[in-house]
Amino acid sequence: MAITTLVFDFGNVLGFFDHGRAINQLARHTHLPAEAIRERLFTNELEEAYESGRISTPELLAHARNLCGFRSSDADIEAAFADMFWPNEAVCALVPRLTPNYRLLMGSNTNELHSRHFLQQFAETVRHFDGLVLSHEVGFRKPRPEFFRHAERLAGCTAAECLFIDDLPANVAGARALGWQGIVYLRETDLPAELATLGVRLSL
């Protein structure tokens, strides 16, 4: 069956990110060194909970203040936490060339503060997408099957019609296990060539 829907990951596909940038910015609002902020706030457990929507942004901020002793306003902490993205120009430039022939979704493991920031920062690229599947909104992170099934329902298509592009092999494997096609994207990946191999056409 031909591909009708492309689902792009955000982080390290459409946009790059650096947690270190956020940590250094947060360090300006507390007496703690950057490494202590990383150890206390940037844990797998907290990331999983926030990106799955099990804790809210106000709860995260309260927890962060308790852990790290932040002195600034919530707005300052939010800005320091979220401002860590920059565009992958090569992939962003491909997006408008796909819209004439395909349905496009963004599928990201993310949280409210990060998505609020990058959706505004990348507004020119985001406007080409037909829908967003954000883990903190749907309640499941990749590679959980529920994440991909939600994308199928949103797109109104079958698994065999979906192509998933993500930087993490485990996430792509999760999609393939459900019958999707997948591309593991790395910085050195020739994405137009990979798309062509799967019969995906780029408009001029």
N, C-alpha and C positions, 0 to 999 in steps of 0.2 A: 504493500500500500504506500502511496506517495506521501511524503511529508507535507503537512499543511500548517503545522504550528511549531514555532521555535521558542524555547524557553531559555532565557539567558540568566545565569547567576549574575549578581552584582559584583561582590567583592573579588578582586583580582581577575575579573573578566571585563565588565564595563568600566569599573573604577578600581584603582589601587587604594590601599590603605596602610596605615602604620600606627599600630597601637602605641608605639614609643612616642609618637608626636602627641597623642592625647595624654599619655602619662606625664610627660614633661610639662604640658600645659596645666594639668591638674596640680602638679607639684608647686606651682606658684601660689596656690590657694591654701597651703597647709605647711606645717613645720616639718613634715615627713620628707625624706628623700624619695626620688622617683622609684627606686627599686622596692621600697616598702609599699608604695602605692600599688605597684604591679602585683606584689605577693598577696596583698590584702583584698584588692578590688577586682583584679583581672584573673579570677579563678574559673576553672571549667564549670564548677557547680553554679556559680552566680551567672555566668554567661548562658548556660542551659536554661536556667529558670527565667531570666529576663527575655531571652530570645524566643522562648515558648509561651510567653505571655502569662506565666504563673505568678510573677510579681509585677506590680505597676511601676511607672516612673516615680511617683511620689514615694513609694516604698523603697525603691532603689536609692533615691537621693537621701532618704533618712538613714538607710543602712550605710551608705558611703560616708555620710557625716560622722556616724558613730565609729566607723572603722578608721577613718583617715583624718578626722578633725578639721574638715574644711571650714574656712571662716567666711567665705564669700556668699553672695546671693545664689539662689537656685539657678537663675539665668546664667550667671558666670560659670557655674559648675557644669551646667548643661552644654554651654558653648565649648568649654575646654574638653569635655568628654567626646563631643560629636565631631569636632572639626579635625578630621584626620584623613580625608579622602582627596584624590585627584584623578582626573579622567585618564582612561586608557584610550587615547585618541584613535588608535587603529581600529579598535572594535566599535567605538561609538560612531565612527564614520561609516561602518557597514550597516548600521541599523536602518537608516532611511532608504538604503538600497534593497532592503528586504520587505519593507512594508507594502509595496504594490502587489506582491504575490503570496504573502504569508501572514498568518496571525502571529503576533509577537506577545509574549508574556515575560515579565521579569519574575524570577523565583529566587528568593534570598533568605538565608538564615540571618535575621537581623532583629533589632529591637526598635522601640518607638523613637528614642532620641536619635539614633543613627539614621533611621529611614526618614524621619522628618527632615534631617539635615541634607542627606544626599539627594532626596527627591526634589528639593528646591535647588540645590547646587547643580544638579544634572537635568534641570527641567527641559532643556532643549532636546536632549536625547529621550527622556522619559515620555515626552508627548507622543512619540511614535509607537509606544506600546499600547496594546489593546487591554491589558489587565496586569495587575500586580498580585503576586502570591508571596506574602511576607509572613515569616514564621510566627512573629509575635501576634499577628492578627488571626491566623488560622489555627494556632495552638500546637503546631507540630513543626519540627525541624527536619530538614533533609539529613539522612536518607530515609526517613520514615515513609512507608507507603502512603500514609494519609496525605502527606504533602503533595505527592505527585497526583494522587487521585483528585485532590482539590483542583489542581491545575487542569486536569482533563475536563472536569465539570465546568470550570470557568471558560475554557476554550470551546467546549461543546464538541469535542473530538475524541477519538479512540487513542489508546496507547500507541498503536502502530503508526499513527499520524504525527507523533510528537518527537522532536529532537531536542535534547537537553545539552547545554553547554555550561560546564562548570570546571573550576580549577582543581577540585578534589576528586581523586579516583573513586573514593568510597561513595560519594554522592552520585557520580555517573553510574557506578555499578548498581546502586539502588534503583535508578531509573530504568536501566537495562533489564533488571530482574522483573520489571513489570511490563516489559514489551516495548519500551521506548528505544529509540536510537540515541547515542550519546557521543559527545566529543569531550575529552579531557583537554582543557585549554591551559597552556603554559605561555609564558612571555615569548618564547621562541616559536610558538605554533603558527603555521601559515593557515590562518582560519579560512580565508577564501578558498584555498586548495582543499582543505578538509570538507568544507561545505559542498564544493563541486563534486567531490568523490561520492557524496550521498545524494547527488542530484538536486541540490539546492541552488537556485538561480539568483544571481545578483543583478538588479537593474542598473543601468548606466547612470 
